[in-house]
Structure formats: structure tokens, C-alpha cells
Amino acid sequence: MIAKIPLAVAGLLTAMLLAPVASSYAADAVAGSDIKPGLTARTGDNPVTEAGKFKKPCGWVIGMSDFGVNANTWTVQVAHEAKAAADREKCIKKFVLLDANLDQNKQVSDIDDLIAQHVDAIIVQPVTPTSADAAMERAVAAGIPVILHTGRVKTDAYTTEIQGGAEHFGKVMGDFIVKTLGGKGNIWVLRGYPGHPEDINRYNGLVQALKGSDIKIAAEEYGYWQYDKAKKVCETLYLSNPNVDAIWSSGADMTRACVDVFKQFGTPIPPISGEGNNGFFGLWIKEGFKSIAPEYGPDQGAAGIVAAVDLLEGKSLYKHYDYNPDGWDLDKAKKYYRDDLSANVWWPSQLSEEQLKQFYGKK
């Protein structure tokens, strides 16, 4: 005769049996640092993909929907980083990069085009927080893994995301300004591209940093993360009222533009936030103004390729990966600065020395 086990005991035994499996399952997921240095799996609720779910034999076609390859020098390098990473992978037979050119409708069309091509994985950089949602949902429904980076979205219809911590990025710069000004003063705020998720969330990080301080935003304008547009903005702001205590700049090309404006008018450069850009580093080292460089590497382009390869090899990935490094100081900037390369290269990079010289060597 087989003894009956009380339901409560049976439930406890089931939980005990399943617990080690769940723990092992999560432990088998790819570590963030194996995708990109400094990347970590998000704490808290963070599911993992089923091992082998997307596994396919070699000969993959990887698609990428870029929000705007030529939006600025950083996005140009992201495309270089992604292409170089794809070229390093022997199992990738084709890499298809489609440029949305900052057009939401074009992005939807691009992702649908990649689905129609039956690509094996799709990497998405969203134009806005909602521009890619419906198309990503169609990709997931078609059984195609979707890797998201450079901006969060409203849907959860993606396989994994690699996020550079936009709020963290903005807060690192905001904390620097609060500390440098002793918690009081007037600042200019230079934002990126209107409506882009990175711009929205970086600004949210600034708002968090300013809470409780007596720092006032005297002017707030969009520089579109571009040198030329930001220079016109800074010139206008300077001529309107040059008495600013510090500048929060959402991107290094805009920072360089503002620094050049103050040099042009022959007045001291106020504390201003920067980023890991070679041209900015050169100015920072030469002029010696107060700054900090939060990290937002273009090698996220390469990380998207690595994540796609991991999934197609049958590995488990966490749903959410974050990357929230400390800001760089002047000493670290000096270690990365390359006088033999142009102002348009960004750090950190996974491009080879040969590729760096090919794309960014001074002519």
C-alpha cells in the first residue's frame, strides 16, 4: 500500500525540489560582464530566457533598427562597433543595418522589413519610448529574439535589454554640479533630441540630483546632441545672459560647442559636464576647466551583437542588463585621450587599433 502524503507536505516537497532548479537556471544565465565590461544583471525581478529557445545552426542573419546612424558622431560609431562585432563572429553570414533617420514611421517599417526577411535576431535602438513597440511585438510573435538598447520602451515585448542607465548618467552630471556649486546657483541645461528616451531619462536624472538644492535652471534648450546646433544655442544663451554658474550638458559634442563659445568670447569656462569623447577630452586636458565625464560607450553596438549571438547559440540571458559606471575624472580621461585620432571617436570602444585609425585617424 502506498501511503498518502498530505497536500501541505506535498506542496512543501515540490517547492524544495523546484528551488535548486530555479536557482541553477538563473545562475546559468550569461553574466553582463561577458556581454560588455561593466554590464550587470538588474537586481530584483529579472527573468531569464529558456536555454536553447532561440538556438540555431551557424549561418545567421542579424538585423538592426538604428534610430539614426547619422544623428551625431556617437551614433556613427555605434554603427561601426556593431558592424565590427558582427564581422568578428564566424556564424554571422549577414548583418543588415537599417537607419530610421529619427523617423518613427520609418522605424516601424524597418522592423517589419527585417521580420519579412526572416532574420534570426533583431537589435533595436528606439527613436522614441513608443516608436518601436508594435513592430517589436510582431517580431516577438514571429519567434524572433529582440535585443533592445540605447533607450527604454513601453512594451515588454523584447528578449533582453542592455541599458546604459540614462537616469544614472544624468544624475552623475547633476551631482557633480550640485557638489561643485555648493548646492546653489544658476545653470544652463542642454538637452539632446526632443522625445528621445535617452534625453527624457537623462533629464530625469538631473531632476533627481537637484532635489533639495538651491540650484535654479536659468535656461533649458535642445542641442540635438550635435556640435553645430549646440554652438548656436550656447551663443544665443551667452549673448542673452553670460552670467551662468555651471552647465549641465547631455552630450559631449554639445559640451565642446559651449566650451568653444566661452573661448570665443574670451571669458572663463564655467563648470560643465562632459562625456567620453576624444575631442572633449582634448579640450578638458588643455583648458583645465571643472568637469566630469559619465560613461556611455558606443560599444553598446557591439554588445547588442554579442547578446544576439548568445541567444542563437542557445544560452540563457537575463531580461534586463544595466550599466551604471562611475563618472570619469581628468586623470582617467588623460589615459584614454588619443592625439592621433579625431575629435569624433568615443570611449570606451571595442574597435581594433586598425579600425580606429581607419575611421578616426587624423588626415
N, C-alpha and C positions, 0 to 999 in steps of 0.2 A: 504494500500500500504506500502511496506517495503522500507525505504529509502536506497539508495545505499551509501556505505561507500567508500570514495576514497582509492585507493590502498595504498598510502603512510601512511594514518591514520590506515588502517587495519594492515599494517606491523608493525607500532608502537605499536598498541594494542597487537598484537601477541607477540612481544618482551617483553612487560610489563608483560603479563601473564606467559610467559615461564621463565622469570628471577628468580622469587621467587622459582620456582620448581627446577631449576638448582642449586641454592644456597642451598636449603634444601637437595637436593640429595647429594651434596658434603659434607655437614655438617653431614650427616648420616653415612659417611664412618668411619671405625674404626680408632681411633687415634693411632698413632705409639706407644705411651706410654702404650697402652693396649696390645700391642704385645710383647714389650720389653722395659724396662726402658731406657729412653734416646733417643728412636727412634722417629723421627718426619716425617711427610709427607713433601715431597720435595716441595719447593715453585715453582711458575710458572705453566707451562702446566703439569698438573698431573691428568689424567682421573681416574674415579672410576669405579669399576665393577658394573654391574646391580644387584640390590638387588634380591636375590633369584635365580640367574642364575645357581649356582652350588649346590643349596640346595638338600640334600639327607637325607633319614631317617637314623637313627643310624645303626651301623654295618659297618663302613668304613674300607677300606684298604688303608693305606698311603704308598707310595713308596718314596725312597730317593736314588738319584745317588750321591754318595760321591766321590770327586776327588781322595781321597786316605786316607783311615781310618788310616793307619799306617805311613803316611808321616812324622809325628812328634808327639810330645806329645799333642800339641794343637788339632790336628785333631782327636786323640784318644778320647779326652774329648768331642769334638763336637758330636761324635757318642754316647757317654754316655748321654750327655744332651738331644739329640733328642730322644733316647730310653726312658729315664726317663719321658720326657714330654708326649710321646705317651702313656706310661703306666698310666699316671695321667688322661687321657681322657677316660671316660667310653664308649663313642661312637666309639672309635677306636678298632676294633676287631683284627687287624693285622697291624704290622709295618714291611715293607720289606726294609732293607738297603743293597744296592749293592755297592761294592767297586771297583772303576775303577782302583785303584792302579797306578795312574798317567799315565794311558794309554788312549789316545784319542779314539782309536778304541773300546776299552773295554767300555768306557763311552757311546758311541753311541749304542752299543749292549745292555748295561744295561737299558738305557731309552726305547729302543724298547721292551725289555723284560717286563718292567713294563707296557707299553701300552698293550702288548699282554695279560697280567694278568688282564687287565681291572681294574686297581687300581682307586681309587676315586680322588686322588690328587698325584702329583709328586713334590718332592723337589729336586732341582738341585744345586750342587756346581761344577762349570765348571773346567775342567782340564786346558783349555786354553781359550782365548777370543772367539774361534770359534768351539771348540770341540763338544759342545752340541747343536749348533744352529739347524741343520737339524732335529735332533731327537726331540728337543723341539717343533719345528714347527709341527711335526707329532703328538705329544701329544696334542697340542692345537687344531689341526684339528680334533682329535678324541673326542673333548669335555672335555678333562681332564684339570683341572686347574693346572698351573705350578708356583711354588714358587721358586724364584732364590735368592741365597745368596752366600757370600764369592767369589765374582768375577763377573765382568760385562761381557756381551756377545755382539756380533754384531747385533743379531736379536732382534726384539721387541716382538717375539712370546713367551711371558710369561704373566702370570696373574698379578703377583706382585713381586717386588724385595725388599729385605732387605739388604741394603749395609752399610758396616762399614766404608765408607769414606776412601778408600785407599790413595788417594792423601792427604787428611787431616791428616791421620796417619803419612805419610812420612814427611809432612810439619811441623807437631808438633815437630818431632825429628830434622828436619833441622833447624827450627827456634831456638831451644834450642842450637844447635851447633853454629850458627851464633852469638847469643847473648853471649854465654859463651866465645867464642874466640875473641869477639870484631870485628867480620867481616873479620878476616884474619888468615891464617894458612893452614896447610896441613892435610887432613883427609883420613882415610880408609873408604871404603864403602863395607859393607857386604850385598849382596842381597840374596833373597830367592831361589825359584825354577825357573830355566830359562823358560820363556814363560808363566808362570802362571799370570793371570790378576792382582792378588794382588801384585805380585812383580813388574810388569810393572808400575802400578799406584802409589804404594808407592814410587818408584824411581822418578816418575814424580813430586810427592810432594816435594822430596828433591831438585830437579832441581829448582822448584819454589822458595824454601826458599833461595837457594844460589845466585839467581839473584841479581846483584848489589853489591855483596860482593867480597872480595879478597881471598876467601877460594878456595883452589885447591884440587881436588880429586887425591891424590898421588897413590892410589891403589884401584881397584874395582874387587871384586871376589864374586862368588856364594858359599854360605854355606848351601844351601838347607834347611834352617830353622831347621837344626839338630846340636846337640851339637858336636858329634864326627867329622863330616865333617868340621864344622866351626873351631874346635880346630886345625886341621891340617892346615887350611888356615891361621889362626892367627899366628901359629908357623912359617910358611913359611914367612909371611909378616914381622914378628918381626926379624927373622934372616937376612932378606934382608935389612931392614932399620927400626930400632926400634924407630926412631925419628918421632913420629906422634903426632899431637896436639889434635885430637879427633877422635872418631869412630862413624860412622852412621851405626847402625845395624838394619836390617829389622825384627828381631825377637829375643825374649828373650833367647831362647836356644843358639843362636849364641853369644849373649851378655855374657852369663855365660861362654861360652867357651873362649872368648877373655879375660875376667877378670881372669880366671884361668891361662891363658898363662902368663899374666903380673905378677901374683903372683908367678908362677913357676920360672920366671927369676928374681924375687926379685926387680922389678922396679915399680915406681909409676903407678897407673892405670889412664889413661887419661880419660877425659870426654867421656862418651859412652851412647848411647841411649838404653833404655830397653823396657819393656812391662809388662803387668800384670801377671807375672808368679811367683809362690811361691818361687822357687829356686833362681830366680833373686832377689826377694825382700830380701831374707835372706842374700845374698851377699852384696847387696846395704846397708842394715842396718848395717852389720858387718864391711864392709870396708870403708864406708862413701865417696865413690867417687862421682863425679858430674854426675847426670843423670836425665832422665825424662822417664815416662812410659806412652806412648799413649795407649788408651784403645781399645782392640779388643777382646771382650769377647767370649768364646766358647759357651755362652748361645745363640748365633745365631742359634745353632742347635735346641734349644727349641723354639725359635721364629719362625722358619720355620714350626714347628708342630702347633703352635698357629694360624698362618696365614692360614694353611690348614683347621684347624677346623672352623675358622671364615667363610671361603668360603663355606664349606659344611653345615654350619648352616644357610646359606643364607644371610650373612652380606656383605656389600659393603666394598671393600678395595681400597685404592689408588694404582695406578700402581707403584709408586716409594716411598720408605721409606728410609731415611738416618739416620745415627747415627754418629755424629761428636763431641764426648765429648772432654773436655779439657784433657791435659796430667796430669797424677798423679804425685804429688811430694812425697818426702820421708815420710812426715807425713801421707799421705793417704796410702802409702804402708805399714807403720807400723800398721795401723788399720786392714788391710786385712791379713797380714802375719800370717801363722799358722806353728809354730814349730813342731806341732804334725803330720803334713801332709808332704808328699814327695815334692821334687822339681818339680814334674810333674803336679801339679794342677795349673789351670789358673783362673784368676779373671776378671770380676765377673762371678759367677756361679749360676745356679738355682737348682743344685743338693741338695738333703736333707743332713742334717748332717750325717745321717746313710750311705747314698751313698758316701759322701766324704770320710768317714772313710773306707768304703768297698773298694773303688777303689784306694784311695791315702793315707790311713793310714800307718805310718811307721811300718815296721815289726820288 
